Amino acid sequence: MPNLAITLRPDSLDTYIGQSHLVDEGKPLRIAIEKGHIFSMIFWGPPGVGKTTLARIIAHTHNRDIYELSAVSAKKDDIRKIVQQSESQKQLGQSYEAPILFLDEIHRFNKAQQDYLLPFVESGDLILIGATTENPSFEVNSALLSRCKVFVLKQHTADDLQKLLTIAEKHLKLSLDDEAKDWLIRFSNGDARKLLNLLDQTHTIYEEITTKTLKESLQSSHLNYDKKGEEHYDTISAFIKSMRASNTDAALYYLARMVSAGEDPKFIARRMVIFASEDIGLAAPTALVVANAVFDAVSKIGYPEAQINLAHGVAYLAKCKKDRSAHDAYFDALRDVERHGNLPIPLELRNAPTDLMKQQGYGKGYEMYPDAKKSLLPDKLKKKKYLK
């Protein structure tokens, strides 16, 4: 019997939940689907937000054959067989259209595998829909990436999960109290699959769904480290939070769990580079240098020796003093940019390459080394202080 997540999977945009910025009326992906503009694309977003479902909806809407592969286990031969099968179908009927290849975890394909895929995508023999939880600009070859439109999918909101929960309640013929609903939505953290799987498991074991039975069901489940599942994200979260707390022992423990499970060392090192700027920042600018050195080292060396580079870097970052002031100041400035738009730049800071611009006051009063207390912000923000 299929699990709840499979049973409730929508087959059209009208029943699809979430990603309103892409699939609501007038939004880009809906327009493309409705007009029949089928092209290669990459869905980038966290787990459980509907990447596979969107690919299936596109195929279903336009009666395209869809082949689903995981880059973890797929080989060149798998792609070759799909292309050969497509060619055979094409010979049987002139109206046959290129099939869709849905490649989950496309970032796990190595360069040679991506290069092999490229000519089929370029010729239109395959419509590629890749799914990834990693930034495709880091993990997908530039040649392949340039032939795909990247759509960013977001975590489900609490409202999205509430709608999904209502559908699940109706299907299971049960009613959850508000406490159980709130706990389940918080636990799911934007992951619809995580919500449905725990709900389904609890219903199977206990039938009655309460906060207590949800927690007991969660404790009774055996959690394997799935590189695209919740423990992957729970572990990296615990890893980052341990370094943030300067708890070196915990940080090294969660590092060991990831390494033991075969986690990509570049994935871990990349998070360390982000952490060095986000959480350490001005307190120890050399942290970014160390984190980058670790990333460079693990990229060149690989396992098993790369775990030593990671451990060294983690211990250093965990022991560093923490300072988020630059991070917070930048995002404060970004909010002002989004709130006020492009405010006029003070005339004294503007370039004056022509006499007319000089006559208009461009560059007038500019000092190369003014008093540090003097504001150089647009007039509307003159009194604003971002870096406290």
Helices and strands as residue ranges (DSSP letters): H 4-7, H 20-23, H 28-34, E 41-44, H 51-61, E 66-70, H 76-92, E 100-104, G 106-108, H 111-123, E 127-132, H 136-139, H 142-145, E 149-152, H 158-172, H 178-188, H 192-206, H 211-220, H 230-244, H 248-260, H 265-275, I 276-280, G 281-283, H 286-301, H 306-319, H 325-340, G 347-349, H 355-359, G 379-381
